[in-house]
């Protein structure tokens, strides 16, 4: 049986329902989504994981291995093709 969703209100007053312990407001996440760049193409959990590590440029991303990035809570294998593509377009790659 799925977990019951509870009503939550974020610091900005947005009302939303969630069943997980994740404190992230989906309305805030959508409002803060970048308009362009590699972070825009990622899911909110993956984007938040990278930003939580101050990885906000491709140059910073290239200093990590794929294994390092996958170890971040919120980043899954579906994010890697997007990240690889953006790194390659910039002439960069993950650290070996």
Secondary structure, 3 states (H helix, E strand, C coil): CCCCCEEEECCCCCEEEECCCCCCCHHHHHHCCCCCCHHHHCCHHHHHHHHHCCCCCHHHHCCCCHHHHHCCCCCCHHHHHHHHHHHHHCCCCCCC
